């Protein structure tokens, strides 16, 4: 009977409750983990950016998945704040526009809403950023694109043990 368990010594009651409490803790942890991962996937990595050239602004990461795996992926989109910031900081066309307003207008027309995709194989040390492919270590300069590949690879493969940038 249910009342009999309460009449028994405390260790017996605890033994009856332990599986229930353990199951509830497991379910709570699983729910929190799933919610956290869903939020990360839905909103992207807060503040993370992808950039593929020195004459384009960085784009805001909106989706990231598989971090640290053979199929780590990120997608970034050019947003209006990305473009406005870049035009005021001189990223777009290396400052070749007559004014920030002209830069913003032209760059919004050509890039706003476009995406940059990155896919890394963290075990092989490779990444495809846009249309360019790289194998770690990369040169840390703008001309080769390695500076942007290294940044994207580090975001997607944070536990990579090899060298990312060559000396």
C-alpha positions in Angstrom: 0.0 0.0 0.0 1.2 3.6 -0.6 1.0 4.5 3.1 3.3 1.6 4.0 6.3 3.2 2.2 6.0 6.2 4.5 5.9 4.1 7.6 9.2 2.5 6.6 12.6 3.9 7.6 14.0 6.9 5.6 16.6 5.0 3.6 13.8 2.9 2.0 11.7 6.0 1.1 14.8 7.6 -0.5 15.5 4.5 -2.5 11.9 4.6 -3.9 12.2 8.3 -4.8 15.8 8.1 -6.3 14.8 6.8 -9.8 12.0 9.4 -10.1 14.3 12.3 -9.1 17.1 11.0 -11.3 14.7 10.8 -14.3 13.4 14.3 -13.7 16.9 15.7 -13.5 17.9 13.9 -16.7 14.8 15.3 -18.5 15.5 18.8 -17.3 19.1 18.7 -18.4 18.1 17.3 -21.8 15.5 20.0 -22.3 17.9 22.8 -21.3 20.6 21.4 -23.6 18.2 21.1 -26.5 16.8 24.7 -25.9 20.3 26.1 -25.8 21.4 24.4 -29.0 18.2 25.4 -30.8 18.7 29.0 -29.7 22.3 28.9 -31.0 21.2 27.5 -34.3 18.3 29.9 -34.7 20.1 33.1 -33.8 23.6 32.2 -35.0 26.6 32.8 -32.9 26.1 36.1 -31.3 28.5 38.6 -32.7 30.1 36.1 -35.1 31.0 37.1 -38.6 32.2 35.6 -41.8 34.2 37.6 -44.4 35.5 36.3 -47.7 37.5 39.3 -49.1 39.1 42.6 -48.2 36.8 44.6 -50.4 33.5 43.3 -48.9 32.2 43.9 -45.4 31.9 41.0 -42.9 28.5 39.4 -42.8 26.6 38.4 -39.6 26.4 34.6 -38.8 22.8 33.6 -38.7 23.2 29.8 -38.5 25.9 27.5 -37.2 25.9 23.7 -36.8 28.2 20.8 -36.2 30.9 22.8 -34.5 34.0 20.6 -34.0 32.9 17.9 -36.5 33.7 16.7 -40.0 30.7 18.8 -41.2 30.9 22.0 -39.3 28.8 24.7 -41.1 28.0 28.4 -40.8 25.9 30.7 -42.9 26.2 34.5 -42.7 24.1 37.1 -44.3 24.9 40.7 -45.2 22.7 42.9 -43.1 22.1 46.7 -43.2 24.2 47.3 -40.0 27.0 45.2 -41.5 27.0 47.4 -44.6 26.6 50.7 -42.7 29.5 49.9 -40.4 31.8 48.8 -43.2 31.1 51.9 -45.2 32.0 54.1 -42.2 35.1 52.1 -41.5 36.4 51.9 -45.1 36.0 48.2 -45.7 33.9 48.4 -48.8 35.9 49.0 -52.0 38.8 50.1 -49.8 37.1 53.5 -49.4 36.7 54.1 -53.1 33.3 55.8 -52.8 32.9 59.6 -52.6 30.9 59.3 -49.3 29.7 56.8 -46.8 26.1 57.3 -48.1 27.1 56.4 -51.7 28.9 53.4 -50.4 25.9 52.3 -48.3 23.5 52.8 -51.2 25.6 50.9 -53.8 26.7 48.1 -51.4 23.1 47.5 -50.2 22.0 47.2 -53.8 24.7 44.5 -54.5 25.1 42.6 -51.2 22.1 43.1 -48.8 20.6 39.7 -48.0 23.3 37.7 -49.8 24.8 34.8 -47.9 28.3 33.5 -47.3 28.6 29.8 -46.5 31.5 28.1 -44.7 32.0 24.4 -44.3 34.9 22.9 -42.3 36.2 19.4 -41.8 37.7 19.8 -38.3 39.5 16.4 -38.4 41.2 17.1 -41.8 41.9 20.7 -41.2 40.1 22.0 -44.3 37.5 24.7 -44.9 35.5 26.0 -47.9 34.7 29.6 -47.5 32.4 30.9 -50.3 34.0 29.4 -53.4 37.5 29.2 -52.0 39.0 26.1 -50.4 41.8 26.1 -47.8 43.9 23.5 -45.9 45.3 24.5 -42.6 47.8 26.2 -42.0 46.9 29.2 -44.2 48.8 32.4 -44.8 47.5 35.2 -42.6 47.0 37.8 -45.3 44.3 39.4 -47.3 45.7 38.5 -50.7 45.4 34.8 -50.2 42.1 35.0 -48.2 43.8 33.0 -45.5 43.0 35.7 -42.9 39.3 35.1 -43.4 39.6 31.3 -43.7 41.6 31.1 -40.4 38.9 33.1 -38.6 36.1 31.0 -39.9 37.9 27.8 -39.2 38.6 28.8 -35.6 34.9 29.5 -35.1 33.9 26.2 -36.6 36.7 24.1 -35.1 37.7 25.6 -31.8 39.4 22.4 -30.5 41.6 21.9 -33.6 45.1 20.9 -32.4 47.1 21.7 -35.5 48.4 25.0 -36.7 45.9 27.3 -38.3 48.1 30.0 -39.5 51.5 29.5 -41.1 54.6 31.4 -39.8 
